[in-house]
Amino acid sequence: KILKMELNNFLNSELLETIFYGNSVKDYLVWIFIISLGFLFKKNFSKYITKIVFSFIKKSTNINLNDFYIIVKKPIDYLILLLFLYFGSRHISFNVLGTYWENLIGKLFVFVFMMCFIWFFLRLTDYFKFILMQKAEKTSSKLDDQFVPFFSSLLKVIIVILGVFTVLATVFDIDITALAAGLGVGGIAVAMASKESLENLFGSFIIFLDKPFTVGDIVTVGGISGTIENVGFRSTRIRT
């Protein structure tokens, strides 16, 4: 009872109601307490969320939960910390900084949060690439050994592009429709400037369609002999 009374006296003391930079000492303590909880229980929350995500996709894979956790751990950890930072910051007012800086802090938080989401989906793509490569190695065909890395890279490019457009619309308030129209006009100039890169890209598609060689074949190009290791967007990697 004495301890409870002392605690109540402390929580109701004038010291905790003292205002610094627009917030009371109590508000700052609550903010620090919530963020500290995030750091203390980050690992537990991360494993719990990973388990939930894994439960939706484990039927189509033979990877165990620990391996999956290693792949997606870092982006989930940062997402959890950002969520605790958000809930903690709801007890803090940034009005003293002015409207401009208050809005800037809010936009910066949303930007970092969305970057972590993009990071998570990129890691998830790596996970599925790992699973599909395991299955591809069990087949006699070498074509799937080429397709998996290629389309994994393609999916990552799509995720990054969609993520960038979402960030531009959400954080920077840019009209995506107008931007897409502008890119359509500017795309012609970009295509002319990146002529060689586009040639390499179409060359990769031709390799997939015509299949002059596959991963594992030994070829000689320009006097250099080696084994095909990977067929990517812009190049084919050969180990001499």
DARAGI-V947615 format. One record per backbone hydrogen bond with DSSP energy under -1.0 kcal/mol. CO is the residue of the C=O (numbers start at 0). NH is the residue of the N-H. If there is no record, write none. Layout:
co=CO nh=NH
co=CO nh=NH
This chain:
co=0 nh=4
co=1 nh=5
co=2 nh=6
co=3 nh=7
co=4 nh=8
co=5 nh=9
co=6 nh=10
co=7 nh=11
co=9 nh=12
co=14 nh=17
co=15 nh=25
co=17 nh=24
co=19 nh=22
co=22 nh=19
co=23 nh=27
co=24 nh=28
co=25 nh=29
co=26 nh=30
co=27 nh=31
co=28 nh=32
co=29 nh=33
co=30 nh=34
co=31 nh=35
co=32 nh=36
co=33 nh=37
co=34 nh=38
co=35 nh=39
co=36 nh=40
co=40 nh=44
co=41 nh=45
co=42 nh=46
co=43 nh=47
co=44 nh=48
co=45 nh=49
co=46 nh=50
co=47 nh=51
co=48 nh=52
co=49 nh=53
co=50 nh=54
co=52 nh=55
co=53 nh=57
co=57 nh=60
co=63 nh=67
co=64 nh=68
co=65 nh=69
co=66 nh=70
co=67 nh=71
co=68 nh=72
co=71 nh=75
co=72 nh=76
co=73 nh=77
co=74 nh=78
co=75 nh=79
co=76 nh=80
co=77 nh=81
co=78 nh=82
co=79 nh=83
co=80 nh=84
co=81 nh=85
co=82 nh=86
co=83 nh=87
co=84 nh=88
co=87 nh=90
co=88 nh=91
co=93 nh=96
co=94 nh=97
co=97 nh=101
co=98 nh=102
co=99 nh=103
co=100 nh=104
co=101 nh=105
co=102 nh=106
co=103 nh=107
co=104 nh=108
co=105 nh=109
co=106 nh=110
co=107 nh=111
co=108 nh=112
co=109 nh=113
co=110 nh=114
co=111 nh=115
co=112 nh=116
co=113 nh=117
co=114 nh=118
co=115 nh=119
co=116 nh=120
co=117 nh=121
co=118 nh=122
co=119 nh=123
co=120 nh=124
co=121 nh=125
co=122 nh=126
co=123 nh=127
co=124 nh=128
co=125 nh=129
co=126 nh=130
co=127 nh=131
co=128 nh=132
co=129 nh=133
co=130 nh=134
co=131 nh=135
co=132 nh=136
co=135 nh=138
co=142 nh=146
co=143 nh=147
co=145 nh=149
co=146 nh=150
co=147 nh=151
co=148 nh=152
co=149 nh=153
co=150 nh=154
co=151 nh=155
co=152 nh=156
co=153 nh=157
co=154 nh=158
co=155 nh=159
co=156 nh=160
co=157 nh=161
co=158 nh=162
co=159 nh=163
co=160 nh=164
co=161 nh=165
co=162 nh=166
co=163 nh=167
co=164 nh=168
co=165 nh=169
co=166 nh=170
co=166 nh=171
co=167 nh=173
co=174 nh=178
co=175 nh=179
co=176 nh=180
co=177 nh=181
co=178 nh=182
co=179 nh=183
co=180 nh=184
co=181 nh=185
co=182 nh=186
co=185 nh=189
co=186 nh=190
co=187 nh=191
co=188 nh=192
co=189 nh=193
co=193 nh=197
co=194 nh=198
co=195 nh=199
co=196 nh=200
co=197 nh=201
co=198 nh=202
co=199 nh=203
co=200 nh=204
co=201 nh=205
co=202 nh=206
co=203 nh=207
co=204 nh=208
co=205 nh=209
co=206 nh=210
co=213 nh=216
co=216 nh=227
co=218 nh=225
co=220 nh=223
co=223 nh=220
co=225 nh=218
co=226 nh=238
co=227 nh=215
co=229 nh=236
co=234 nh=231
co=236 nh=228
co=236 nh=229
co=238 nh=226
